[in-house]
Amino acid sequence: MSAAAIAEAVARRSRGKLVALLSARTRDVAAAEDALADAFTAALAAWPAQGAPANPEAWLLTAARHRLIDAARARHTHDAASDTLCLLGEWAQAATDVAGQRPEIPDQRLALMFACAHPAIDAPLRAPLMLQTLLGFDAAAIGSAFLVAPATMGQRLVRAKARIRQAGIPFAVPALADLPPRLAAVLDAIYACYAEGWSDPAGTDPQRRNLADEALWLGGLVASLLSDEPEALGLLALMLHSHARRAARRDAQGRYVPLADQDTALWDARMQREAERVLRRAGALVLQPGAALQRVGRYQLEAAIQSAHGVRRVTGVADWPAILALYDALALLTDSPVVALNRAVALAETAGPAAALVALDALVGDARLADYQPTWAARADLLQRLGRSAEAATAYDRAIGLEADPVVRAFLQQRRVILA
């Protein structure tokens, strides 16, 4: 394996752990990221000539620590510099694995995700911080996941890291008993990771490759650690249902196939059965005597929606009335514009495209959907079904311009050509 390939493999596998180790004592996540980036640059210069080290992670950690020490020395006129140097000097005696302090969480990346969910960090920024710091997402991908402009998301993350440093927020892995209050942010990050990998079903994008599998692993681990948390089970069921259809999302020629047109024989029946088992377990927890109805959450409802789509494998048709009712409940719970959009699509199957278009028109003023491709694709489809070809063409043009995936873009272009 080449030096560059080794460095890429280490970056994917261990970047989050290395950042956590570097920032555990200084509380400066941004500086840790910069130092690690410098270490990777040094590795790409040194390893081809000298050979990759036996322990690449240790090499990178040492190089990054040296850069942090050099940076602290360069700031020696600041009062905080001597404190930073003292903290850095303690690393020689410190344990080399932060996550190892809590063996009850067997996966290092997951342990550090819970560390990022510290209650002193603003709740809306906990999941984005995990995605950037531990999973290596850039601000554009994170902003897309949360319907926020990349520049705005980047600024928020910079401020969050500054707060961690200034407030001395401890980057420590919580005990197992302290995980439930931090669970929501971790689930959001795992699902965003899954969604990013799900958008590359062929696995051709090296930045997204294996992300869906990693998210499934993390989701399964959370569900096993917190087996009495319905939302952890709901997320796992949701991802399993989605993943069961992975093979059907492209045809033999690699063309995009929308859900309604997928060959259900290609769906993974075993994975669907597992998803149903997990979802039933979540429902049993919610319905057990003394359980609070507030435990019914977003991921359980979304998993139930996917289950209602999944019945098509047996009955030949999705359960659209159930899907619409579940979107109604989800809309009340989340007030999400994406949920409202999906509800409008479901309404087209129960009340017709005209009623669905009225519901979609009600969302026109929401800026979060202005550059969201599915909004325009849905509008184009509804207008096409209503025979309003000129308006449909305009909506298709907008959707095509917003779509980054060339396979999906080709599908939309084909639908646009039919109108001509």
N, C-alpha and C positions, 0 to 999 in steps of 0.2 A: 504494500500500500504506500502511495506517495506521501510526502510530508504534508502536502496540502489536504489530501484526503483524511489523514490522521487528525489534522487540526480541525477540519470540518466535523468529523465524527465526535471529537471531544467537545466542540462547541455545542452540538446538538444534545449530547448526553449530559454534559456537566456544567454548562454555562451558569445555570441558576445556582447550583451548589457553590461554585467558585465565587460568584458575586456575593452570596450570603456569607461565606467565610471571610471575604475581604471587608464586608461592611458590618460584620457582627459586633465589632468593638468600636469602630469609628462612627457608626450610624450614618455614614455618608455613602448612600447607594450610588449617586451619580459619579462620585470620585472612584468608587470601586469599579463601575462599568468602564470608565475611561482607562483606568489602569489595566484592566483585563484586556481591553481592546489593544492597548500598546503591547501587552505581552503576546497576544496572538500575532501581531505584526512582527515582533521580534522572532517568534517561532518560525514564521514563514520565511524569514531571512536566514535563520541559523540552521534549521533542521535539514534542509536539502543538502547542505555542505557537511554538516557534522553527524547527520543521522538522527532520526527521532529518538528521544529518550525512552528508557524503559517504562517510566511513569510520566506520561505527558501532562497529567493533571498537576502533579507536584511541581514540575518544571514551570508551568504557567502560573501556578499560585506563587511560587518563589519570585518569578520575574515581576508579577503584578505587585507583590508586597514591596519589592525594591523600588518600584516606581512611586508607590504611595509614600514611602519613606523619603524619597528624593523630593517629592512635591511638598511634603510637610517641612522639610529642611529649607526649601526655597521660600517658605512662608514664615521663617523663624522670627520675623519681627512681629507677628501676630501673637496675641496672648494664648490663643488656643493651640499653637503649634507644638509647644512642649508637651501638652497633654496628649496630643495625637501621637507624638513620637513614643511616649511612654506606653500608650496602648499598643502601638505596633510592635514595640519591643517584647511585649508579653506573648506574642504569637509563638515564639519558640517553645514556650511551655504549654501553650493551649492545645486542646484537642483539635485534631485536623478535620473533624466531621461534626458540624453543628447539629445536624439531624440526629446523629448518633447519641445525643444527650437524651433523646426520647425514643427508646427502642420500640415503644408501643405503636409508633407510626413507622412501619417497615420501609416505606419509600421516601427517599430523601427529598425528592422534588415536592411531593405532597406535603411533607412536614414543613417545608419552607413556604409553601403556599399558605398554610395556616398561620405561619409566622407573619406573613404579609397582611393578614386580616386583623391586625392589632386594632382594638377599639379606638385608639387615639388617632388613627388614620381616618380621614373622611370616608364614610361608607361608599359613596359612588366611585371612589378612586381605588378601592382595595383590589377589585378584580382587574382593572386596567394595569395596576402596578405589578400584579402577579404575571400578567401576560407579557409585559415588557421585560421585567427583571428576571423572571425565572423561565419563561417560555420563548423569549427572544423575539416577540412581535414588535414591529415598528409602529409609530404613531398612526400611520395611515390604516393599517389593518385593525388596530384597536379602535380607532375612530369609526371605521366602518361597522364593526361589531356592535357599537353602542350608539350609532347614528349621531356622531359628533364629528365636526370638521377636524381633519388631522392636525392643523395648526393649534386649534383650541385644545385638543386632547394632549398634544405635546406640551403646551404651557401648563396644563393641569398636572401632568406627571412631574414636570420640573418643580412645581410648587410643592407637590407631595413629598418629593425626595428632600427638598430643602427643609420641610417641616420635620421630617424624620431626623435630620441632622441637628436642627436647631433645638428641637424639643427633647432630644436624647431618647427617642422612642426605642425601646429594646427590641432588637431583631432576634427574638428567642422563640423556640418551638414550644407551644403550650402543651400541657399535659392532656391526656385523652379526655378527661372529664371536662376540660375547658374548651373543647372543640365546638360543641353545638352553637354557641353564640357567634362563632366565626364562620359557620357552615355556608351561609347564603352566598357570601362573596366567593368562596372557593368553588361552589357549584357553578356560579356564573362564569368564572374563569375557565373551568373545565368545559362547559358547554360552548363557550366562544372558541376554545381550542378545537373542539370537535367540528364546529361549523366551518372553521377555516380549512380543516382537512377534508371535510365533506364536499367542499366546493371544488375539489380536485380528485374526482373518483378514479381517474386513470393512474394517479400517482406520478404524473409527469413533471410536476413542479417541485424542484428540490427543496424549496422553502416550506412547502406544505406536506411533503411526503411523510407518511406515518403519523401525522398529527391526529387523525381520527382514531387510529389504533392506540396511541398514547392516551388520548382522552378517555377511551373506553377502559383502558387499564386503570387510570386514576379514578374514574367513576365507579368501577367495580370495587376498588380498594376502599373508597369512602363508604360505599354501601355495606361493605363487610365490617368496617370499623364502627360505623354508626348504624347498625342494622335496625334500630328502632326509630330512625328518622325518616318519615315518609318521603320527604323531598329528595333525600339522597337516593332512595329507591326509585322515585319518579324520574329523576334524571337518567339513571341507568336504564330504565325501561324505555325512555324516549330515545336514547342513543341506540339501543339494541334494535328497536323498531326501524329507525332510520337506516341503520347499517345493514339490516336484513335485505334492503332493497338496492344495495349498492351495485350489484352486478347488472341490474335492469336499467340503470340510468344512462347507459350508452348502448347503442345497437352494435351489430357485428362490424359495421363500418366506422364505429366511433362517434356516431351522431347522437346528439342529445335526445333523450326520450322523456317527456314530461310524465308526472306520476299517473295521470289518468290513462295514458297510453302504454304503460309498462306491462310487459309480459309477466303475469304473476307466477308463472312456473319458474321464473328466475329468482324469485324471492326466496330467501333462506328460511324455510319453514321451522327448522330447529331453533334458529335465533329468535324468530317471532314467538315461538312457544315459551322460550326463556323470558322474553320481554313481558309476556302476559303473566307468567308466574311472579315476576318481580313486581309488576303493577298490582296484582291481586294482594301481594304481601303489604304494599303501601296502603291499599284500601282497607285492609283488615286492621292496620294500625290506627287509621283515622276513625274507623267505626267502632273500635273496641270501647267498652264502658269507661266513662271518665275522660275520654280523649276530647280535646278541644277541636271544634270545627275549623279553627284558624290553621290547623295543621294541613288542611287542603291547600296546596300551593301550586305555583305556576307549572312546575315540571310534571307534577302528577296530571294536571289537566292537559298539558301538551302531549304527554305520553298517551293519555286516553284518546286524544284526537288521532294520533298515529295508529292506535289500535282500531279505531273506527274506519280508518282508511284500509287497514290490513285485512278486514273481513272480506274484502273483495276477492282475496285468494280463495275463499270458500264459497261465497254467495254470488260472486260475479259483479257486485256493485258495492261501492262504499256506502256507509250508513250516514248519508248527508244530514238528515234531521238531527242525529246525535252530534255530528260535527258542529253544526250551527249552534246547538244548545251549549256545547262545551266552549265554543268561542264566545258566546254571550257571558258565560261565567268567567272566562279568562279576561274578557274586557273589563268586567267589574273589578276584578282583582288587580290588574296591572295598569289600566289606563294607557296601554301601549298603542301607538299608531300602527305598528306592524300587525298586531292582533286585530285591530279594526279593519285593516286591509284584507287580512285573511278571512275575516268574518264576511266581508262583502263578497269574496270569491265563493264562499260556501253558500251565501244567500242566492247566488245565481243558480245553484243546483236545486234549490228548494222553492224559490219564488220567481225565478227567471232573471234574465240579464238586465231588464229595465229596472227592477227593484234594486239589483246589485249596483247598477250605475248610480242610482240616487244615493246609496250608502257611500259609494266611492267619492262622489262629488262633495259630500260633507267633509271629506278629509283634505280637500284642495288647499286649505289655508295652513296646513301643518308643514312648517318648513323642514321638519325632519324627513319628510317623504318626498321633498322636491327633487332630490337627486337619487332617489332609491329606485333602482331599475324595476323591481317587481310591481311598483305602483303603475308605471307606464305600460308594462307588459299586460297587466290585468286590465287596465283601461282599454288598451288596443283590442284585446280579446272580446271584451264586452261590447265595444262599439262594432266590431266585426260581426258579432252574432246578431246585432240589431240592424245590420245592413247599412251602417253609417260609415261607408268605406273611406271617404276622404279624411274624416276625423280619426279613424282607426289608423290610417297610414301615418298621420302626424304623430300619433302616440307610439306607433312602432318605431318611427325614426328616433324619437326621444329615447326609447328603451334600448335600441341598438347602440346609440351613442354612449349610453351609460354602462353597457355590459363589457366587462374586461375579459371574460372567458370566450375565446374564439369559437368554441363549439356551441355554446349557448347563443352567441351572436349570430352564428350561421343559421341556427334554428329560427331565430327571430326574423332574420332576413328572408328566409324561405316563406314564413308566414306573411311577411310584407309583400312579397312578390305575388302571392295568391290574390291580393287585392287588386292588382293592376288589370 
